[in-house]
Amino acid sequence: MIGNNSYIKILGTMGLSIGIMVILFLSSEQQVHRNNAFTRRYPPHPIQKVYALDLGFNSYYIAGFETDALFLANHTAPRHLLQIDLASQDTAHIKIDFQGKNLPYRSLKIALFPPYFFVMDGSAPYVLKGTTKDWVAKPWIEDAGYFMKGIPIDSNVIFLSTIDSRDQMTALGLLKKTDQTALELYPDVLTPQIDGVFDVDGTIMFDPGSNTLGYSYFYRNEFLVLSPNLDSINTLKSIDTVTVAQIQLATDSRTQASQMKAPPLTVNKTATLFQNLALINSPRLGRNEPSHMLMEASIIDVYNWQKDLYAFSFYLYDEGSKVKEFRLYKHWLVALMGSTVAVYRLDPKFFSIPINPTDNPKEKTTGQ
């Protein structure tokens, strides 16, 4: 018979073992989110928070800008747009009319290229096009090729990522329509490391101000700055030091398709271009950065891609949720965080932009 002292010893040993496992787990998690090989620079107030609006739903995404208005589309209400005047905060609801035959949609995306707007579903595949004067979307391209992500970069051109049917690997391309429709793929732009699909996944970007395209890899410290014809490629490094994607893949026994075996290490969460700058949301702490900041804010690293250098970093403090996407437009920074859209003013000393004093928002700004 085992005495009480033996039970106590056994329970104590089990408790100690569990405690050690928890400590090791937390330590490994901390290492995943920290890289002591780089140090960030945080200048005072490169952005200034102006206001935040509760949208009521977390299914909105940024469709684009026109004049001084932000347009938000909604994944669950694909015919609906929310227009927000960035200066006055006035809102208006817009209903898009889809013309033509009833087209099925699985992954609908709306994007503006003023005065045009595009309704895209690369899984169908089709693209509708209309103008912001009447918001009527008419059939434009059908069955030109499947794609995963797309951004209009001209009135007749869409920058996209897709799976190349020749080798089943991810490739960037241009969907063009002039006299005829053409899908041009550029398989040599992305550099595969493991499988050429998951390891090269990332964010496609376009800055109309500089007429520049971009691509930020999710799982390595690289981002690309591209010409509109994808014939000029600058490969740049972020300040993180993860050069090879740390992903684990498995094969589905039934479909034989590859899939993620474990959550990957994300280096560049999301990104955007603005003139000569690339801004990347990093989920990783650098040297001497307090751990609690990952619980309170999203880290944005700013790079001057023309000079190939890291410039500075700043925080976007949580508005009930983490940043899921952000964009810069004129002297504004707009960030979506869950069901909230937060609007900031850019300091021209850091972003080299002219500020028009006549369009200052009426609301008093609050530093953050």
PAZAPA-200406 format. One record per residue: x, y, z of N, C-alpha, C in turn. Coordinates in steps of 0.2 Angstrom, whole numbers, padded with zeros to 4 digits, always signed. Layout:
BEGIN
XYZXYZXYZ/...
***
This chain:
BEGIN
+0004-0006+0000+0000+0000+0000+0004+0006+0000/+0003+0011-0004+0007+0017-0005+0004+0022+0000/+0009+0025+0004+0007+0029+0010+0006+0036+0007/+0003+0040+0012+0001+0047+0010+0008+0051+0007/+0013+0050+0010+0019+0053+0008+0021+0052+0001/+0020+0045-0001+0022+0043-0008+0017+0047-0013/+0010+0047-0011+0006+0051-0015+0008+0058-0016/+0010+0061-0011+0012+0068-0011+0018+0069-0016/+0023+0064-0015+0029+0064-0019+0027+0063-0027/+0023+0059-0028+0020+0057-0035+0017+0064-0038/+0012+0066-0034+0009+0072-0036+0013+0078-0037/+0018+0079-0032+0023+0084-0033+0027+0083-0039/+0029+0077-0041+0034+0076-0047+0030+0078-0053/+0023+0075-0053+0019+0077-0059+0018+0084-0060/+0017+0088-0054+0016+0095-0055+0022+0099-0057/+0028+0096-0054+0034+0099-0057+0035+0098-0064/+0034+0092-0066+0035+0090-0073+0030+0095-0078/+0024+0095-0076+0019+0100-0080+0022+0107-0080/+0024+0109-0074+0026+0116-0073+0032+0117-0078/+0037+0112-0078+0043+0113-0083+0040+0113-0090/+0036+0109-0092+0033+0109-0099+0030+0115-0101/+0026+0118-0096+0023+0125-0097+0028+0130-0098/+0033+0130-0094+0039+0135-0095+0042+0134-0101/+0044+0128-0103+0047+0127-0110+0043+0129-0115/+0036+0127-0115+0032+0129-0120+0031+0137-0121/+0030+0140-0115+0030+0148-0116+0037+0151-0118/+0042+0148-0116+0049+0150-0118+0049+0149-0126/+0047+0143-0128+0048+0142-0136+0043+0147-0139/+0037+0148-0137+0033+0153-0140+0036+0160-0140/+0039+0162-0134+0042+0168-0134+0048+0169-0139/+0051+0163-0140+0057+0164-0145+0054+0164-0152/+0048+0161-0154+0045+0162-0160+0043+0169-0162/+0041+0173-0157+0039+0180-0158+0045+0185-0156/+0051+0182-0155+0056+0187-0154+0062+0185-0158/+0066+0190-0160+0072+0189-0164+0077+0194-0161/+0082+0192-0157+0087+0197-0154+0092+0199-0159/+0092+0197-0165+0097+0199-0170+0096+0206-0173/+0090+0209-0172+0089+0216-0175+0086+0220-0170/+0087+0227-0171+0085+0232-0166+0081+0237-0170/+0075+0239-0168+0071+0244-0171+0072+0251-0169/+0070+0256-0173+0071+0263-0171+0063+0265-0171/+0062+0268-0165+0055+0271-0165+0055+0278-0164/+0055+0282-0169+0055+0290-0168+0048+0292-0165/+0048+0298-0162+0042+0300-0159+0036+0302-0164/+0031+0299-0163+0025+0301-0167+0025+0302-0174/+0027+0297-0178+0027+0298-0185+0020+0298-0188/+0015+0295-0184+0008+0295-0186+0005+0298-0180/-0001+0301-0181-0005+0303-0176-0013+0301-0177/-0015+0298-0172-0022+0295-0172-0027+0301-0173/-0032+0300-0177-0037+0305-0178-0044+0303-0175/-0046+0297-0177-0052+0294-0175-0052+0287-0176/-0057+0284-0173-0059+0277-0175-0066+0276-0175/-0069+0272-0180-0076+0271-0181-0077+0264-0180/-0083+0262-0177-0085+0255-0176-0090+0254-0182/-0088+0249-0186-0091+0247-0192-0097+0242-0190/-0097+0239-0184-0102+0234-0182-0101+0227-0185/-0097+0226-0190-0095+0219-0192-0088+0219-0194/-0085+0213-0193-0078+0212-0194-0076+0209-0201/-0081+0209-0206-0081+0206-0212-0079+0212-0218/-0078+0218-0216-0076+0223-0220-0068+0222-0222/-0067+0225-0229-0060+0225-0231-0059+0231-0235/-0053+0233-0236-0052+0240-0240-0053+0238-0248/-0057+0242-0251-0058+0241-0258-0054+0247-0262/-0053+0252-0259-0049+0258-0262-0051+0265-0260/-0049+0270-0263-0050+0277-0262-0052+0280-0268/-0055+0286-0267-0057+0291-0272-0058+0297-0269/-0054+0302-0272-0054+0309-0269-0052+0309-0262/-0056+0310-0257-0054+0310-0250-0059+0305-0247/-0061+0300-0250-0066+0295-0248-0062+0288-0248/-0064+0284-0242-0062+0277-0241-0068+0273-0243/-0067+0268-0247-0072+0263-0249-0071+0256-0246/-0075+0254-0242-0075+0247-0238-0080+0242-0241/-0077+0237-0244-0082+0231-0246-0083+0226-0240/-0087+0222-0241-0089+0217-0236-0090+0210-0239/-0086+0205-0236-0086+0198-0238-0092+0195-0238/-0097+0197-0233-0103+0193-0232-0109+0197-0235/-0107+0203-0238-0112+0207-0242-0109+0210-0248/-0108+0205-0253-0104+0207-0259-0106+0213-0263/-0113+0215-0263-0115+0220-0267-0115+0227-0263/-0112+0227-0257-0113+0233-0253-0106+0236-0252/-0106+0242-0252-0100+0246-0251-0101+0252-0245/-0097+0253-0241-0097+0258-0236-0092+0264-0238/-0095+0270-0239-0090+0275-0241-0090+0280-0235/-0083+0281-0233-0082+0286-0227-0078+0292-0230/-0080+0298-0229-0076+0304-0230-0071+0304-0224/-0064+0304-0226-0059+0303-0221-0058+0310-0217/-0060+0315-0220-0060+0322-0216-0066+0323-0211/-0072+0322-0214-0078+0323-0210-0081+0317-0206/-0078+0311-0208-0081+0305-0205-0088+0303-0208/-0091+0307-0212-0097+0306-0215-0097+0299-0219/-0103+0295-0218-0103+0289-0221-0109+0289-0226/-0108+0284-0231-0114+0283-0236-0114+0276-0238/-0119+0273-0239-0120+0266-0241-0121+0266-0249/-0118+0261-0252-0118+0261-0259-0120+0254-0261/-0125+0253-0265-0127+0246-0268-0124+0245-0275/-0121+0240-0276-0118+0239-0283-0123+0234-0287/-0124+0236-0293-0129+0232-0297-0125+0228-0301/-0126+0221-0301-0122+0216-0305-0127+0215-0311/-0124+0217-0317-0128+0216-0323-0125+0209-0327/-0129+0207-0332-0127+0201-0335-0131+0195-0332/-0128+0189-0334-0131+0183-0331-0129+0182-0324/-0133+0178-0321-0131+0176-0314-0125+0172-0313/-0120+0175-0310-0113+0172-0310-0112+0169-0303/-0110+0163-0302-0109+0160-0295-0103+0164-0292/-0102+0165-0286-0096+0167-0283-0095+0163-0277/-0088+0162-0276-0086+0159-0270-0081+0163-0266/-0077+0167-0269-0072+0172-0266-0072+0178-0270/-0077+0182-0269-0078+0189-0272-0074+0194-0269/-0071+0198-0273-0067+0204-0271-0068+0210-0275/-0069+0216-0272-0071+0222-0275-0065+0226-0274/-0062+0230-0280-0057+0234-0279-0058+0240-0284/-0055+0246-0281-0056+0252-0285-0050+0254-0289/-0051+0256-0295-0045+0260-0299-0049+0266-0302/-0050+0271-0298-0054+0276-0300-0053+0279-0307/-0058+0280-0311-0065+0280-0310-0068+0274-0311/-0064+0268-0311-0067+0262-0312-0067+0258-0305/-0071+0253-0305-0071+0248-0300-0072+0241-0303/-0069+0236-0300-0069+0229-0302-0072+0224-0297/-0075+0219-0299-0078+0214-0295-0075+0208-0298/-0071+0204-0294-0067+0199-0296-0068+0193-0292/-0068+0187-0295-0069+0181-0292-0064+0176-0296/-0058+0175-0293-0053+0171-0297-0055+0164-0296/-0059+0162-0292-0061+0154-0291-0066+0152-0296/-0069+0157-0300-0075+0156-0304-0073+0154-0311/-0069+0157-0315-0066+0164-0313-0070+0169-0318/-0070+0175-0315-0073+0180-0319-0071+0187-0316/-0072+0192-0320-0071+0199-0318-0076+0204-0321/-0080+0207-0317-0084+0212-0319-0081+0219-0318/-0084+0224-0322-0081+0231-0322-0086+0236-0322/-0085+0242-0319-0090+0247-0319-0087+0254-0317/-0090+0259-0317-0088+0266-0315-0091+0268-0309/-0087+0272-0305-0090+0274-0299-0095+0280-0299/-0097+0281-0305-0102+0286-0307-0109+0283-0305/-0110+0277-0308-0116+0273-0307-0116+0267-0303/-0110+0264-0302-0109+0258-0298-0113+0252-0301/-0113+0252-0308-0116+0246-0311-0110+0242-0314/-0109+0235-0311-0104+0231-0313-0106+0226-0319/-0103+0227-0325-0105+0223-0331-0099+0218-0332/-0101+0212-0336-0096+0207-0337-0091+0210-0341/-0085+0208-0339-0079+0211-0342-0074+0205-0345/-0072+0201-0341-0068+0195-0342-0071+0189-0339/-0072+0183-0343-0074+0177-0341-0069+0171-0343/-0068+0167-0339-0064+0161-0341-0057+0162-0344/-0054+0167-0341-0047+0169-0344-0042+0165-0340/-0044+0162-0334-0039+0159-0330-0041+0160-0322/-0039+0155-0319-0040+0155-0311-0035+0159-0308/-0037+0163-0303-0031+0166-0299-0034+0167-0292/-0029+0168-0287-0030+0168-0280-0031+0175-0277/-0027+0179-0279-0027+0186-0277-0026+0191-0283/-0030+0197-0283-0029+0201-0289-0030+0208-0287/-0026+0213-0290-0027+0220-0289-0027+0224-0296/-0032+0228-0297-0032+0232-0303-0026+0237-0303/-0022+0237-0308-0016+0242-0308-0017+0247-0314/-0022+0246-0318-0024+0250-0324-0031+0249-0326/-0033+0253-0330-0040+0252-0332-0042+0245-0335/-0036+0242-0338-0037+0236-0342-0032+0231-0340/-0029+0231-0334-0024+0227-0331-0025+0225-0324/-0025+0218-0322-0025+0216-0316-0019+0212-0314/-0016+0214-0309-0010+0211-0306-0012+0205-0301/-0010+0199-0302-0012+0193-0299-0007+0188-0297/-0009+0184-0292-0005+0178-0291-0010+0172-0292/-0007+0166-0295-0011+0161-0297-0006+0154-0297/-0009+0149-0298-0005+0142-0299-0004+0141-0306/+0002+0141-0308+0004+0139-0315+0003+0132-0316/-0002+0131-0321-0004+0124-0323+0002+0119-0325/+0007+0123-0327+0013+0119-0330+0017+0115-0325/+0018+0118-0319+0022+0115-0314+0018+0115-0307/+0012+0118-0307+0008+0118-0301+0011+0122-0295/+0015+0127-0297+0018+0131-0292+0015+0138-0293/+0016+0142-0287+0013+0149-0287+0017+0154-0292/+0013+0158-0296+0017+0162-0300+0013+0169-0300/+0016+0174-0302+0013+0181-0302+0012+0182-0310/+0007+0186-0311+0005+0187-0318+0001+0194-0319/-0001+0195-0325-0005+0201-0327-0010+0198-0332/-0017+0200-0330-0022+0199-0334-0024+0205-0337/-0024+0205-0344-0024+0211-0348-0030+0210-0353/-0034+0216-0354-0039+0216-0359-0039+0222-0363/-0037+0221-0370-0037+0227-0375-0041+0224-0380/-0038+0222-0386-0043+0220-0391-0045+0212-0390/-0040+0209-0386-0042+0202-0383-0039+0202-0376/-0042+0196-0373-0040+0195-0366-0034+0191-0366/-0029+0192-0362-0023+0188-0361-0021+0188-0354/-0019+0182-0352-0016+0181-0345-0008+0179-0346/-0004+0184-0344+0003+0183-0345+0006+0181-0338/+0009+0175-0337+0012+0173-0331+0020+0174-0331/+0023+0175-0326+0030+0177-0325+0032+0172-0319/+0034+0166-0321+0035+0161-0316+0042+0162-0312/+0046+0166-0315+0053+0167-0312+0053+0172-0307/+0048+0176-0306+0048+0181-0301+0049+0179-0294/+0045+0174-0292+0045+0171-0285+0050+0166-0285/+0054+0165-0279+0059+0160-0278+0057+0155-0274/+0055+0149-0276+0053+0143-0272+0059+0141-0267/+0058+0139-0261+0063+0136-0257+0061+0129-0255/+0054+0127-0254+0052+0121-0252+0048+0117-0257/+0042+0120-0258+0037+0117-0262+0035+0122-0268/+0036+0128-0267+0034+0133-0273+0027+0135-0272/+0023+0133-0267+0016+0135-0266+0016+0139-0259/+0016+0135-0254+0015+0138-0247+0021+0142-0246/+0027+0140-0247+0033+0144-0245+0034+0150-0249/+0031+0151-0254+0031+0158-0258+0025+0162-0257/+0020+0160-0253+0014+0164-0252+0016+0170-0249/+0011+0175-0250+0013+0182-0248+0007+0187-0250/+0009+0194-0249+0004+0199-0250+0006+0203-0257/+0001+0203-0261+0002+0207-0267+0001+0215-0266/+0004+0219-0269+0003+0226-0267+0004+0230-0274/+0001+0236-0273+0001+0241-0279+0001+0248-0276/+0005+0253-0278+0005+0260-0276+0004+0264-0282/-0002+0267-0283-0003+0271-0289+0001+0277-0290/+0003+0280-0284+0007+0286-0284+0014+0285-0287/+0017+0279-0286+0023+0278-0289+0023+0273-0295/+0017+0270-0296+0015+0265-0302+0020+0259-0301/+0020+0257-0294+0025+0252-0293+0021+0246-0290/+0023+0240-0291+0020+0234-0289+0025+0231-0283/+0022+0227-0279+0026+0224-0274+0023+0217-0272/+0028+0213-0268+0026+0207-0266+0030+0205-0260/+0026+0204-0254+0030+0203-0248+0028+0195-0246/+0034+0191-0245+0033+0184-0243+0031+0184-0236/+0027+0179-0234+0024+0179-0227+0030+0176-0223/+0033+0171-0225+0037+0166-0221+0045+0167-0222/+0047+0173-0225+0054+0174-0225+0055+0182-0225/+0061+0184-0224+0063+0191-0223+0064+0194-0230/+0060+0193-0235+0061+0196-0242+0054+0200-0244/+0055+0205-0248+0050+0208-0251+0052+0210-0258/+0048+0210-0263+0050+0212-0270+0046+0219-0272/+0050+0223-0275+0047+0229-0278+0048+0228-0286/+0042+0229-0289+0042+0227-0297+0039+0232-0301/+0041+0232-0307+0039+0237-0312+0032+0235-0314/+0028+0239-0317+0021+0237-0319+0021+0231-0324/+0026+0230-0328+0027+0225-0333+0030+0219-0330/+0032+0219-0324+0035+0214-0320+0042+0212-0324/+0045+0217-0327+0052+0216-0330+0058+0219-0326/+0056+0222-0321+0061+0224-0317+0060+0222-0309/+0064+0219-0306+0063+0216-0300+0069+0218-0295/+0067+0221-0290+0071+0223-0284+0070+0218-0278/+0074+0214-0276+0073+0209-0270+0076+0213-0264/+0073+0214-0259+0075+0217-0253+0074+0213-0247/+0078+0214-0242+0077+0211-0236+0074+0215-0230/+0070+0212-0226+0068+0215-0220+0073+0215-0215/+0072+0218-0209+0077+0218-0204+0077+0211-0200/+0072+0207-0201+0072+0200-0198+0077+0196-0201/+0079+0191-0198+0085+0187-0201+0082+0180-0203/+0076+0178-0204+0073+0172-0206+0074+0172-0214/+0079+0169-0216+0079+0169-0224+0076+0163-0227/+0075+0157-0224+0071+0152-0226+0065+0150-0223/+0059+0149-0227+0053+0148-0224+0053+0142-0219/+0050+0143-0213+0050+0138-0208+0043+0135-0208/+0042+0131-0213+0035+0128-0213+0036+0120-0213/+0031+0117-0211+0030+0109-0211+0024+0107-0215/+0025+0103-0220+0020+0101-0225+0019+0093-0224/+0012+0092-0225+0010+0085-0225+0006+0083-0231/+0005+0077-0233+0001+0075-0239-0005+0072-0237/-0011+0075-0239-0017+0072-0237-0018+0065-0240/-0019+0060-0236-0019+0053-0239-0025+0051-0244/-0030+0055-0244-0036+0054-0248-0035+0058-0255/-0033+0064-0254-0033+0069-0260-0025+0069-0263/-0021+0067-0259-0013+0068-0260-0011+0075-0261/-0015+0080-0259-0014+0087-0259-0009+0089-0253/-0005+0093-0254-0001+0096-0249-0004+0101-0244/-0003+0100-0238-0006+0105-0233-0001+0106-0227/-0003+0112-0224+0001+0114-0218+0001+0109-0213/+0006+0106-0210+0006+0101-0205+0006+0105-0198/+0009+0111-0197+0009+0115-0191+0009+0122-0193/+0006+0126-0188+0006+0133-0190+0013+0136-0192/+0014+0139-0197+0021+0142-0199+0023+0148-0195/+0030+0149-0196+0033+0155-0193+0032+0161-0198/+0027+0166-0196+0026+0171-0200+0031+0177-0199/+0034+0179-0204+0039+0185-0203+0036+0192-0205/+0032+0191-0211+0029+0198-0214+0022+0196-0214/+0018+0199-0210+0011+0197-0209+0007+0200-0215/+0007+0207-0216+0004+0210-0221+0008+0216-0223/+0007+0219-0229+0011+0225-0231+0008+0229-0236/+0011+0235-0237+0008+0240-0242+0014+0244-0244/+0013+0247-0250+0018+0252-0253+0015+0259-0253/+0019+0264-0252+0017+0271-0252+0023+0275-0255/+0023+0277-0261+0028+0281-0265+0035+0277-0264/+0040+0279-0261+0046+0276-0261+0047+0271-0255/+0041+0270-0251+0042+0266-0245+0038+0260-0245/+0040+0255-0242+0037+0249-0241+0036+0248-0233/+0029+0247-0231+0028+0246-0224+0025+0239-0223/+0029+0236-0218+0027+0229-0217+0025+0228-0210/+0020+0224-0209+0017+0222-0202+0021+0216-0200/+0025+0217-0195+0029+0211-0192+0026+0209-0186/+0025+0202-0185+0023+0200-0178+0028+0198-0174/+0034+0200-0175+0040+0198-0171+0044+0204-0168/+0046+0202-0161+0049+0207-0157+0057+0207-0159/+0060+0213-0159+0067+0214-0159+0070+0214-0153/+0077+0215-0153+0080+0216-0146+0078+0221-0142/+0077+0220-0136+0075+0225-0130+0068+0227-0131/+0064+0224-0135+0057+0226-0136+0053+0223-0130/+0049+0227-0127+0045+0223-0121+0040+0218-0124/+0039+0213-0121+0035+0207-0124+0027+0210-0124/+0025+0214-0119+0018+0216-0119+0016+0220-0125/+0021+0222-0129+0019+0226-0135+0015+0222-0140/+0017+0216-0140+0013+0211-0145+0006+0210-0143/+0004+0211-0137-0002+0211-0134-0006+0217-0135/-0003+0223-0136-0006+0229-0136-0006+0232-0143/-0002+0230-0147-0001+0234-0154+0002+0230-0159/+0001+0232-0165+0004+0229-0171+0011+0233-0173/+0016+0230-0175+0022+0233-0176+0023+0234-0184/+0024+0240-0186+0025+0242-0193+0032+0244-0194/+0035+0241-0199+0042+0243-0201+0042+0246-0207/+0046+0252-0208+0046+0256-0214+0052+0255-0217/+0052+0254-0224+0058+0253-0228+0058+0258-0234/+0064+0261-0235+0064+0265-0241+0067+0260-0247/+0063+0258-0251+0065+0253-0256+0069+0256-0261/+0069+0262-0263+0073+0265-0268+0080+0265-0265/+0081+0266-0259+0088+0266-0256+0090+0259-0253/+0085+0255-0253+0087+0248-0250+0089+0249-0243/+0085+0252-0238+0087+0253-0231+0081+0253-0227/+0082+0251-0221+0077+0251-0216+0077+0258-0213/+0071+0261-0212+0070+0268-0210+0068+0269-0203/+0062+0266-0201+0060+0267-0194+0054+0262-0193/+0052+0262-0187+0046+0258-0185+0041+0262-0181/+0035+0260-0181+0030+0263-0176+0024+0258-0175/+0020+0259-0169+0015+0255-0167+0008+0257-0170/+0004+0252-0171-0003+0254-0172-0006+0250-0166/-0009+0254-0162-0012+0251-0156-0018+0248-0157/-0020+0242-0154-0026+0238-0155-0032+0242-0154/-0037+0241-0158-0043+0244-0157-0048+0238-0156/-0047+0234-0151-0051+0228-0149-0048+0222-0153/-0044+0223-0158-0042+0218-0162-0035+0220-0165/-0031+0215-0168-0025+0216-0172-0027+0219-0179/-0022+0222-0181-0022+0225-0188-0023+0219-0193/-0028+0219-0197-0028+0214-0202-0026+0216-0209/-0027+0223-0210-0024+0226-0216-0024+0234-0215/-0019+0237-0219-0019+0244-0218-0016+0247-0225/-0018+0253-0226-0016+0256-0232-0014+0264-0231/-0010+0267-0235-0009+0274-0235-0011+0277-0241/-0014+0283-0240-0017+0287-0245-0017+0294-0244/-0013+0298-0248-0012+0305-0247-0008+0306-0240/-0011+0309-0236-0008+0310-0229-0012+0306-0224/-0015+0301-0226-0019+0297-0221-0016+0290-0221/-0016+0287-0215-0015+0279-0214-0022+0277-0212/-0025+0271-0215-0031+0268-0213-0029+0261-0211/-0032+0259-0206-0031+0252-0203-0037+0249-0201/-0038+0243-0203-0044+0239-0201-0042+0234-0196/-0046+0234-0190-0044+0230-0184-0051+0227-0182/-0052+0221-0184-0058+0218-0182-0064+0222-0185/-0069+0224-0181-0074+0228-0183-0073+0236-0183/-0067+0238-0182-0066+0245-0182-0061+0247-0187/-0062+0253-0190-0057+0256-0194-0054+0262-0191/-0048+0262-0190-0044+0268-0187-0041+0272-0192/-0041+0279-0191-0038+0283-0196-0033+0288-0193/-0027+0288-0196-0021+0292-0193-0019+0297-0198/-0016+0302-0196-0012+0307-0200-0005+0306-0200/-0002+0306-0206+0005+0305-0207+0009+0311-0206/+0014+0311-0202+0019+0317-0201+0023+0317-0208/+0023+0323-0211+0027+0324-0217+0034+0323-0217/+0037+0324-0210+0044+0324-0209+0046+0316-0210/+0042+0312-0209+0044+0305-0210+0041+0302-0217/+0036+0305-0220+0033+0302-0226+0034+0306-0232/+0037+0312-0231+0038+0316-0237+0032+0317-0241/+0027+0320-0238+0021+0321-0242+0019+0328-0240/+0016+0332-0245+0013+0339-0244+0007+0338-0240/+0006+0343-0235+0000+0343-0231-0004+0349-0233/-0011+0348-0235-0015+0353-0237-0019+0356-0231/-0017+0362-0228-0020+0364-0222-0028+0365-0222/-0031+0365-0228-0038+0366-0229-0042+0360-0227/-0039+0354-0227-0043+0348-0226-0041+0345-0220/-0039+0348-0215-0038+0346-0208-0045+0343-0205/-0045+0337-0202-0051+0335-0199-0054+0340-0194/-0060+0340-0193-0063+0344-0188-0062+0341-0181/-0061+0335-0180-0060+0332-0174-0053+0333-0171/-0053+0334-0165-0046+0335-0162-0042+0329-0162/-0036+0329-0164-0032+0323-0164-0029+0321-0157/-0028+0314-0157-0025+0312-0150-0019+0308-0152/-0014+0309-0149-0008+0306-0150-0008+0298-0148/-0005+0294-0151-0004+0287-0149+0002+0284-0152/
***
